[in-house]
């Protein structure tokens, strides 16, 4: 027992161990929502729900909990510690994912998804804050890229494994299995991630540890233009990211006639392979470009996101599955590359004491615009276009939602202009 305690003490707080465990937590926090998208065709067949109802379930039905829980979670974390609150939230998430297997009505599914949202609502702000506290700014893009890999693994493994389990043993069994797997994460996290880590003071970072009031914190965040425009820019982009990812298995099912498990595995394979490559490239380039500040990171993010548009067109209008797979991999590579740099810029643009609140507000806005609105808008659009376009309705609804992502360039363009102005002023003040 003494040896185990010594080994645990040596591991606790080590930056790479913390990063690995938090990435696992982030991965399993996403599994419930992703599994739901994988089994949508089976749920539609069992209950006869319309696309609008399914869009509500996968959109606001799942994401409204982020909006309602993320601020209380940030408040509890400031009082009781990030690691403790994150572990408890993940425990609730795991238990509720298992309870989803007992649902027999739309309102029950929505209620289960609401409560299980405590996991991702905590993993996003608290996990990011813990990662930021263990890595200095010049290594933060790479660390955030690794942490964000959990989003993509959590958005692919349940598609492949969960889709197979759902077809072989039923979608209810799949939720029980993934709920049990999710229980492992909070145990490891509480064991290895300190609740109150020793944080090195960064140059220029705020060191005020007095309790933060939401009203004062929100006012202070609103006065940070870099934070505001980065947040809104990528919140608009999340319309496409969340909307298309929730409906893509159904798109492959309808467009190419793939069975639900085959469609989920096909999408999962393209998503995983492209995401891992994009995160590695984006993290490495972000660490290199990050030494030049937002002035260099912002145009990098805009360029990579711009390249996703022709790739998504290639997916939606692909003549065959091979073309669709190649286009989907390319779209995911370019879409994943900005993730590490974006989170690095976000946390670098606010004082340390505002990181959890700032990340929580980012999650809140991104949820209301994208995670909730994207899937719902696609579902409504598909139902409205169905009388005219028939089986093609879903494809054109997805295309319309993707086009809303152009608003990213408005906000990031303003942020880039401000960053260049600030850099010029800094040079002008130099010797």
Secondary structure by P-SEA (a helix, b strand, c coil): caaaaaaaaaacccaaaaaaaaaaaaaaaaaaaaaaaaaaaaaaaaccccaaaaaaaacccccaaaaacaaaaaaaaaaccaaaaaaaaaaaaaaaaaaccccccaaaaaaaaaaaaaaaaaaaaaaaaaaaaaccccaaaaaaaaaaaaaaaaaccccaaaaaaaaaccaaaaaaaaaaaaaaaaaaaaaccccccccccccccccccccccaaaaaaaaaacaaaaaaaaaaaaaaaaaaaaaacaaaaaaccccccaaaaaaaaaaaaaaaaaaaaaaaaaaaaaacccccccaaaaaaaaaaaaaaaaaaaaacccaaaaaaaaaaaaaaaacaaaaaaaaaaaaccccaaaaaaaaaaaaaaaccccaaaaaaaaaaaaaccccccaaaaaaaaaaaacccaaaaaaaaaaaaaaaaaaaaaaacc
